[in-house]
Amino acid sequence: MPPIDLDVTAHEHARRLRAGEYTARALAEATLARVRAQEPSLNAYITVTDALALAQAEAADTRLKAGDAGPLVGIPVGVKDLLSTKGVQTTAASHILEGFVPVLDCTVVERLNAAGAVTIGKTNLDEFAMGSSTEHSYFGPTKNPWDLSRVPGGSSGGSAATVASRGVPISIGTDTGGSIRQPAALCGILGLKTTYGRVSRFGIVAFASSLDQAGPFGRDALDVANLLGAIAGHDAHDSTTVPVPVPDYTERFARGFDGLRVGVPDSLMEQGVDPGVREAVEQAIATFAANGAQVKRGIELPAARAALPVYYIIAPSEASANLARYDGVKYGFSYPDGKNAEEAMAESRGRGFGAEVKRRIMLGTYALSAGYYDAYYLKAQKVRTLIQREYAAAFADVDLILTPTSPGVAFRIGEKVDDPVAMYLNDLYTIPVNIAGIPGISIPCGFSEGLPVGLQLVGRPFEESTLLQAAHAYGSVTDWHQRRPPALPEA
Amino acid sequence: MALTAEEVRHIATLARVAVSPEEVERLRVQLSGILDQFQMLNDIDTSDVPPTAQSLNLHSVQRHDEVQASLPRSEALKNAPRTEDGYIRVRAVLD
């Protein structure tokens, strides 16, 4: 039998599985072998789940034989190590959770399992999803497959890198301030953050509960649509999920660019955007216009600039409360000495958390502390209202808002790791979308300095179908999403 | 806005995070730099603006109070560092 081509999309694997070209078991074995071979170069995984993958693949083969039509049956998937997996270590890339084995699957994983997907492993991330480079991982940084001296973005860097390097066709990340879209951009693949409330947070290690959303990575719009369809929807275990019906996310694919009104907030892009990124985005705007989309330049989003400070108040505040649970008593790393309970707790946390996590816990604790609550947290929550109103007003005239995903391309490992203010600027275009609670997608739109550039499209609440329509239309007239990074050594 | 080392140590105590003297100095510089970025919010008029806690404007989501299967004790204790007689063992909080 000829070797399995692992460079194809999930939907092409699905077709070949049904054509009997290979079994889900053979696909899982080939995928595990490639992932293992790439790991010394990429470090995209914290845990590779061989036994689980093979068992799930055999179950998928039974379903395939019975004629199951589900698009994910037998499809290999990577899952960010922030999502609880029953019986499989879940670390959030933190020393404080090393060795933690959940007794439950999170809802997203439960739905992936029900859809017949094959979990290849738990992917690397910035500790507790706090970061934009995957350098803040207790298990070492993930490398960008386009240039191994550079970061893949973050925090879902492992999930993005393994899809870009053709390790797995699809993966799951989470996005609190850009953690799906920015690594998708830096790795040259697609990544979608859903409307807040579209995907259940139950069983996902909490960072900032009013912002966190899990979502899909893939190499074309159809794979992203199919994966989103499998994980989206109301969940009785998460009261912030909304009982809005889950559509077929390919429902608008046939429309192409027809009827799309795209707004460009030029004033947001005046400063700080790399020339090569700007050029690629301008070309993408021209492509939209040339193919029948109505492009409206110069829309105004003045409050969006304030989203960065709003985010760096709200997210650390919520994190400081969420991460209070890591006390060295109930689970996770526990400092065995200390003269009393309080010292043991402080030492467990001081030694268990990395530098960026401590920074954010401290920042949030300060913003919520007596005398500062009104000046920081309450003020941020009010500006948040203004940002939401601003997007709602903008969407009266346009269906999508277009910007770069990130102001630059993948930076070198170590370049920004000790400069939090420079690091936070990576998320200038992605953060306002989380603050407003609306959906956004990053799609490949070109290269600068030989590295991928991402285009961000943002839409109205629960209009993920429109984002995917645009991504599909753009992908049908460009081939940026098909470019692949140089092959990695395969031992 | 510049924080003092004493303020950083106070925040660390509130957060129950042990920090070394080197960390106090690094955090003092870095947190002060981040707080400077927050100053731009002072220029935004929010006098008539209500705060938003989350984007959905959901209110009081409720469900029926029905008995459901819960985690067995052995499972719940599986990840605890120290247990004794089916309980989590903690250090004395009173001397």
Interface residues (C-beta under 8 A of the other chain):
Chain A: F100 V101 V103 L104 Y196 G197 S210 A236 S239 T240 V242 A303 R305 A306 L308 P309 V310 Y312 I313 S320 A324 D327 G328 V329 K330 Y331 G332 S334 G338 N340 A341 E342 E343 A344 M345 A346 E347 R349 G350 R351 F353 A355 K358 R359 I361 M362 L363 T365 Y366 S369 Y376 L378 K379 A380 Q381 K382 V383 R384 T385 L386 Q388 P420 V421 Y424 A436 G437 I438 P461
Chain B: L3 V8 I11 A12 T13 L14 A15 R16 V17 A18 V19 E23 L27 Q30 L31 G33 I34 Q37 F38 M40 L41 N42 I44 T46 V49 P50 P51 T52 A53 Q54 S55 L56 L58 V61 R63 L71 E75 A76 K78 N79 A80 P81 R82 I88 V90 R91 A92 V93 D95
